[in-house]
């Protein structure tokens, strides 16, 4: 189980609208179950670590804002499914090399 696998999952979701559409409405438990059945090997803890690192990087390094409740990134979560937010507003801010 690995953080690398969750990054691979995000990259797949970002490059395949069909994949993202299938996973986006799922809650975390269902997503983990179905992702594992499709060959992705990550845990909730792996996903949490990756998401935290990527969000912090967007806010601090890319947007050059304080990591607090007023960061611009947080506004993108409103009214959006969480996986869509992660793919379109977090992972999309990184190059493929930066994500690896």
C-alpha positions in Angstrom: 0.0 0.0 0.0 1.4 3.3 -0.9 1.2 7.0 -1.5 2.6 6.4 -5.0 -0.5 4.3 -5.8 -2.9 7.1 -4.7 -1.0 9.6 -6.9 -1.4 7.1 -9.8 -5.1 7.0 -9.0 -5.3 10.8 -9.1 -3.4 10.9 -12.4 -5.7 8.3 -13.9 -8.7 10.3 -12.7 -7.3 13.4 -14.2 -6.6 11.9 -17.6 -9.9 9.9 -17.9 -13.2 11.7 -17.6 -15.0 8.4 -17.6 -12.9 7.1 -14.7 -13.4 10.3 -12.7 -17.2 10.2 -13.4 -17.4 6.7 -12.1 -15.4 7.3 -8.9 -16.5 10.9 -8.1 -19.9 10.1 -6.6 -18.5 7.3 -4.3 -17.8 7.8 -0.7 -14.3 6.9 0.5 -15.1 3.3 1.5 -16.5 2.5 -1.8 -13.7 4.3 -3.7 -11.1 2.3 -1.8 -12.9 -1.0 -2.4 -13.4 -0.4 -6.2 -9.9 1.1 -6.7 -8.4 -2.0 -5.1 -10.4 -4.2 -7.5 -8.9 -2.2 -10.4 -5.4 -2.7 -9.2 -4.7 0.4 -7.1 -3.1 -0.5 -3.8 -3.5 2.4 -1.3 -5.2 3.0 2.0 -7.1 5.9 3.5 -4.0 6.9 5.4 -2.0 6.9 2.1 -4.6 9.2 0.5 -4.7 11.5 3.6 -0.9 12.0 3.5 -0.9 12.7 -0.2 -3.8 15.1 -0.1 -2.4 17.0 2.9 1.0 17.3 1.2 -0.5 18.4 -2.2 -3.0 20.9 -0.6 -0.2 22.5 1.5 2.0 22.7 -1.6 -0.7 24.5 -3.6 -1.4 27.0 -0.8 2.2 27.7 0.4 4.3 27.2 -2.7 2.1 27.8 -5.7 -0.3 30.4 -4.4 2.1 31.8 -1.8 -0.6 32.2 0.8 -0.6 31.4 4.5 -1.9 27.9 5.3 -5.0 29.0 7.1 -8.8 29.2 6.7 -8.6 32.1 4.2 -6.5 30.3 1.6 -8.0 30.6 -1.9 -7.8 26.9 -2.5 -10.5 26.1 0.1 -13.1 28.0 -1.9 -12.9 25.4 -4.7 -14.3 22.7 -2.4 -17.7 24.5 -2.0 -20.4 22.8 -4.1 -17.9 20.3 -5.6 -17.5 16.6 -5.1 -14.3 16.0 -3.2 -12.6 13.9 -5.8 -13.4 16.4 -8.5 -11.9 19.1 -6.3 -8.7 17.0 -5.8 -8.3 16.3 -9.4 -9.2 19.7 -10.9 -8.0 22.1 -8.2 -5.2 20.3 -6.4 -3.5 17.6 -8.5 -4.0 19.7 -11.7 -1.7 22.4 -10.2 1.2 20.0 -10.4 3.1 18.7 -13.4 3.3 14.9 -13.8 6.9 15.0 -12.6 6.0 17.0 -9.5 3.3 14.5 -8.6 5.6 11.5 -8.9 
